[in-house]
Amino acid sequence: MSAPHRFDRGHTDDLMSFLAASPTPYHAVANAAERLEKAGFRQVSETDAWDGTSGGKYVLRGGAIIAWYVPESAAPHTPYRIVGAHTDSPNLRVKPLPDAGAHGWRQVAVEIYGGPLMNSWLDRDLGLAGRLTLRDGSTRLVNVDRPLLRVPQLAIHLDRAVSSDGLKLDKQRHLQPVWGLGDHVRDGDLIAFLEEELGLGAGEVTGWDLMTHSVEAPAYLGRDKELLAGPRMDNLLSVHAGVAALTAVSSRELPYIPVLAAFDHEENGSQSDTGADGPLLGGVLERSVFARGGSYEDRARAFAGTVCLSSDTGHAVHPNYAERHDPTHHPRVNGGPILKVNVNNRYATDGSGRAVWAAACERAGVPFQSFVSNNSMPCGTTIGPITAARHGIKTVDIGVAILSMHSVRELCGADDPHLLANALVAFLEG
């Protein structure tokens, strides 16, 4: 008998709040940590000695979070069930010398992060958010969540060929946002503005990791509100579902240790101390084994029995571009989460992994779909193959099908987020 859904449309309502409150990876992990704390988890520092007590714990590092729940019955060799995701999204990020301008316009110098649909950033009201590092070494989050910047598009009268030849954007020249008027560039102006926003003294900020975001709120869309439009679904939709699933199972005795691993820097290759290709996840899992009195042999046994679901958004069939999809694999929104397969290991799924995913969906009463790329087009990738190769653990690539991936505003089915969360609960329960 299949289990009843644990989450419903209320989960999607909550996702909208999470998206709006998480304009950067730093805000996303802070919001995830707050939800974990309310569920009884406690933060552990990487610089402290860890104990082997049961219960929920988490580690924060920059824009990444690893959280896990140790049941009282867990042995040092107990395997893990991991939900993997990433916290970053393509956007425009502020350069080290941010103050720029020309011809009476004050601008902010930005660099392109990841692979955004650049045209989607034009003529949007943008806010500014991120992490500030202070002179004493501490950090503060900042979020100017109101219209502050804008990347103005060139009028059609000055680019008559745009309708016939398409929009062509130079990443250096055409994507620098304006945020005011002034004939002279004043060094330090943007950072001084942010210091004032936070009530800090002049010169207190000595480092920054800042990025732009659309201030338009997530919203239901369509005649029957069966669609959801919003920012950063790739991949905060999976982060949110992972937090919800982990907290839902955290009071139970389980045959596995459930884990959420939400990494930064997936959109530019995952090679960082907070990325999936770094040592963060392996270090946390190993320390958990050793803290419970385990040996290297216990660590090897635990990893050998571990399964990771790499949860990331995928491509729903596009009604205007159906020929770009595989002709026999057309995932639809609100059709349930997708299983991603690529025989060239751009995704980590194999037949045995498919069986694990199918069993979880069956227990949850959740339908799922399959995705493969059109053979004539290159396939994207995820943290899945990286996780499998780096840690030697079985990994399965899954996610929610969306449209407008990497746009400033993406589109999914309003039921798919809670269907994903229900399937993740069943997976973590084993």
Buried (B, 14 or more C-beta within 10 A) or exposed (E): EEBEBBBEEEBBBBBBEBBBBBBBBBBBBBBBBEBBEEBEBEEBEEEEEBEBEBBBBBBBBBBBBBBBBBBEEBBBBBBBBBBBBBBBBBBBBBEEEBBBBEEEBBBBBBBBBBEBBBBBBBEBEBBBBBBBBBEEEEEBBBBBBEBBBBBEBEEEEEEEEBEEEEBEBEEEEBBBBBBEEBEEBEEBBBBBBBBEEBEBEEEBBEEBBBBBBBBBEBEBBEEEEEBBBBBBBBBBBBBBBBBBBBBBBBEEEBEBBBBBBBBBBBBBEBEBEBBBBBEBBBBBBBBBBBBBEBEEEBBBBBBEBBBBBBBBBBBBBEEEEEEEBBEEBBBEBBBBBBBBBBEEBBBBBBEEBBEBBEEBBBBBBBEBBBBBBEEEEEBBBBBBBBBBEBBEBBBBBBBBBBBBBBBBBBBBBBBBBBBBBBBBBBBBBB
